[in-house]
Every structure is written in C-alpha cells, then in structure tokens.
C-alpha cells in the first residue's frame, strides 16, 4: 500500500491482479478502513456471520458515495451425516463490478485455511488435491453462490469461508460453521436378574441403559413411573460411561443404583436418551421394567386377567392373585361359602368355558410363613358371567297369510344384559325391535325373515331365529300389460313369455288359435315355490291369437298376444310407418282415379265428335285416321296399353280384389 493523492480517504491500497492471458492490471483501491489484502490471496479477518459487512464506505467528511459490497452468510448450517449440506453466500454490490471473483476456503484441524473452489464471471473451478475435490459443487445465481457438500462426514464439522471481490466495486468475506449430526440407536435397558431386598442398607444396582453411535454425545435420564430420578445421597445414584468409537460416534452407558422400598414393587423404571438434531432436540424412551423386591407379604390382590371387559358364557376366564411379598407366597383359591380348594398354578386360576353357574365371589389366600403375626391374607373378586339364551320367534318356523292380511311377529331372547333385535329379509334390514308388523301382505311380503338378537355392550353375544312367511293368492302376472299386439311376417318366429306369481304355485297353459298347432312349442319352463315362467316359440302362418292361462286354487289370470301376419314379400316396419304408407297409397289411388276420369272424358269427347267408332273395325279406323294426320309411333301405343293396365290394377284395388301392401313391424316378446 502506498499513499496516493488521488484517493479522498486517508489511505489507499494498490493491488496487483493476475488475469487470464498473462496480462497484469494495476488497480487503485481506496478505503478509509485498514487496507484489505490482495484479492489474489483473499485472506481476510473473518467477521461475525449472519451480518452485512461493507467495505470501501465513504468518509463522513466526504459525501461522495463509494462502491461497496454487502455479504451475508449463515452463522451455522446443520445437517445429518451422509446427507448433503448447502452453504449459501449472498452478496450485493452498490456499484456494478467489471468482474466478480469468489473463493471458498475451509479451516483445517491445524488452523490453516485451504481453498477448495474459485469462480469468476467466466469460469468456476473446484480445486484439486483437497479432501473436498470430489464431494463439492458450486451453484451460482444472481444473488450469490451456494456451496454443496455431498456425503457429509463427521470430519466436515468445521468453518467454511466465502470471499467475494469486485475489485474497485468492493470485497468482503463471510464464515459459516457446519455442524454434523447422527441419531443414536434407541436405548436398551436391562434390569438385574436377581431380586433386591428392602433390607439392604446400601444402594443396589437395579438396571443399566445403553445407547450407541450418536453424534454429538447423547445424554441418558432415568425415570420411575415417568418421573425423572435425580441423584440423591443414600437414595439414588447414576454411573455414566462415555466411549468415543473409532468412527467418531459416541456410545453412552448408564447404571442406575437405587434404594428400593416396598412401594417400588409395582413401579416401572425406564431410561430416556436425549440428542441433538438439526434445529431441535429429540428424545427416545426405552421400555419400562419392573424391579423384583423382596419383602414379607402384607396383602394380596386378586384380579381378572382375561378376558378384558365383561365375561360371557363360553369364555375362558383367568383370575390372577398376587401377594406383595417376595419371594411369592403360596396362593390358594376357593369360592365364597365353600371350603373346596380350586385347582390353580402359581397364583393363576383358569376357568374354562364358563357358564352362568360359575358366577359368584372368588377368594384367594396367601400362605406366607413370614407374614407379620402369621395372619392369613385374603382378597376377593366378584365374577359375573353374562348370558344370552336362544331366540324365540313367534310364529314358529312358517306362517301362511292371505293377500291383504296383516301379521305381527315377535323375536325375544332372555339375557342378563339389554338386547337389541334387528330383522332381515334377503340380507337387507327391514326392521328393528322385538316386534315386526307386516301390513297388507302381497306376494313381495312372502319369504324368510331372520331376526338377530345381540348385546351391544358385549360383542360376541349373538343369537338368531327365523320365520318363513307364505302369502296365498290368485295368480299375478309379472308384467302389467295384459294384451300385447305384435306383427310378424309369414314364416317368422316369435317368442311369447308368461311369468306368473302366486301360491299355491300356478299352472300355465297356452291356447293358440290361427297358426297351425304344430307350429309352436314351449322352449323355457322355470318353476319355484311361488313363481312359474313359460316361454313358447311360435311360427307365424296367419293372424294368430295366443292366450297364456295361469290358474291356482284362488283364481285365474290371463295374458293375450295378438299377432298380425304380414305376407312374406313385405318387410315389416313400425306401425307408425305402416299408417303413414297407407296414407300415401290412398293419395296415389285418388290421383289415379282423377287421371282415369280425365282420360274417360277425352274418350267420351272423341266419341261424341265421331272420332272414336265402336268395335274392332272402329279402332282400326281411328288408327288409320290418325295415320293420315300425323305419324303414329310405337311409344304412343305402349302408353295407351300401360294406362289401361294401371286402370285395371287400380280398379281392382278399389273393388277390394287386390290391395296395396302395408308395411308393419313384427314385435318379438321374450
């Protein structure tokens, strides 16, 4: 640095910058602060992270605004081991620089700073020969750069530096501490195998807890019934052993030494590991363990171990009885008001397939020779076995009804608890409650009704019953239409269907008139208890009437098919089309009659004028007469004969001897 009269501040720094192509440029950097080192080395004193730092600020005595760069970095970046870490370096120039150079450094364990990356406006390069050469990448954007470190290791927990230089536009440096975390394994707790006596005067080891391979070092806390245990003279003490593995991870072991009392017999001891993670602290708790405490029996406790909740008939019940003394004293069971000892094993009484007769009060006795005053210790348990008797349905099994009648059915089951009844038909719920009302019975009313009686408070208690309802009545056609009209061409086949419901089961017969008796046959016949279906196939030879007759003891029901035959040469069309075509034919007939009338008038006029003699000779004279006036050609004669042919056809149609075709559709019913 040398003094330069061109600088308005008190000191200046002249930097020599090596650029590409071997060209060297001397630039004059002025600052009112202590001169910064050469941009080629980018070594500078690190400042507090997460703050903006400005260089080349103008002196208060000189209002001229000087170029500066503001740089921002995070104080710390936290990341899990084996993950990727991103360290941003954001900067802002008050004056657009001609070039920007950014260098990244890392502080080694010995305190040295090693550059790991360099970039400017034209290039970006990761330095070779460092421990980060194959694990880092740099991503640039308009606000700065982001250093990405792949596969983070524990050794990466160190400081990373970002140096930014815009030459005359300013330069700055920031620092970020990378912190690495690795979750430890869940804690493993082990209790002592032998019992601990309340009579011991010193603390006894009751459990140990271990967590492995965590970073940073995890901590272990002991709990009794989820309440922290703190070291206390003569009551509790914790011995902790910390091991640093070769991988750099920590393993922590803790031993709980404790003065047990009688109250600890039902206590649960557990350990909890707390450890740091990025941005938080987490915990992991071990399972709880019981401590075996040795002391004389002062009381016993009896309880139902299984099943949980209410007991029903058929269950296997386990009754446990345990004294508060240890070693356990012999336990015996009996029912109240009975001296008969029940079979049990080590304080467990098993009652298989219980019934309501097993309900009652059960006693357990402790026979501890070391008990105080040698008194017998007793506890009792009230056992209630709930039941649900089979359902009783009224009417039983089946009931016959007439159409239109009503019926009341009931379903009940005796139970020790409140019951709920639901009625079903074909798997669909049709009612709730012990009583079911069937009003105005129809054939749809017939079928099997199932009732289910259950106990809501005790799942598994379930019984059911059923009643079969039969509805008697005259036959009833499934289709509402009783008379059906069809059209079919001669020689065509139609399917006629007849489906009837009724009870007793109806009988179906067919009465067919018009077509030949051998031209139809029954192709389908299905029968159920209350329903019959018959399908016949009929060949149409003429207009036909087919009647389906269904009968039973209560009446008769019929269904009629009227089939209109159409000549084979005519194609059946819809009835509407047939009507429309008939109208067209009528119009044609009327027009033809008018034309014949006009033609007749012409002949009459010629006859009156003497131009048209009667007889064969007269006709010949007419032809000769026309030949003398104008040339006669064959086309005229053809026209005359055609007209006569049409006349004869139309006249026949009018007289009813020959009718024009009428198109109709044939309808198939299945």
Secondary structure, 3 states (H helix, E strand, C coil): CCCCCCCCCCEEEEEEEECHHHCEEEEEEEECCCCCCCCCCCCCCCCCCCCCECCCCCCCCCCCCCCCEEEECCCEEEEECCCCEEEEEEEEECCCCCCCEEEEEEECCCCCEEEEEEECCCCEEECCCCCCCCCEEEEEECCEEEEEECCCCHHHCCEEEEEEECHHHCEEEEEEEEEEEECCCCCEEEECCCCEECCCCCCEEEEEEEEEEEECCCEEEEEECCEECCCECCCEEEEEEEEECCCCCEEEEEEEEECCCHHHHHCEEEEEEEEEECCEEEEEECCCEECCEEECCCCEEEEEEECCCCEECCCCEEEEEEECCECCCEEEEEECCCCCCECCECCEEEECCCCHHHCEEEEEEEECCCCHHHCCEEEEEEECEECECCCEEECCEEEEEECCCCEEEEEECCECCCCEEEEEECCEEEEECCEEEECCCCHHHCEEEEEEEECCCCCCCEEEEEEEEEEEEEEEECCCCCEEEEEEECCCEEEEEEEEEEECCCEEEEEEECCCHHHEEEEEEEECCCEEEEEEEEECCCCEEEEEEEEECCEEEEEEEEEEEECCCCCCCCHHHHHHHHHHHHHHHHHHHHHHHHHHHHHHHHHHCCCCCCHHHHHHHHHHHHHHHCCCCHHHHHHHHHHHHHHHHHHHHHHCCCCCCCCCCCCCCC
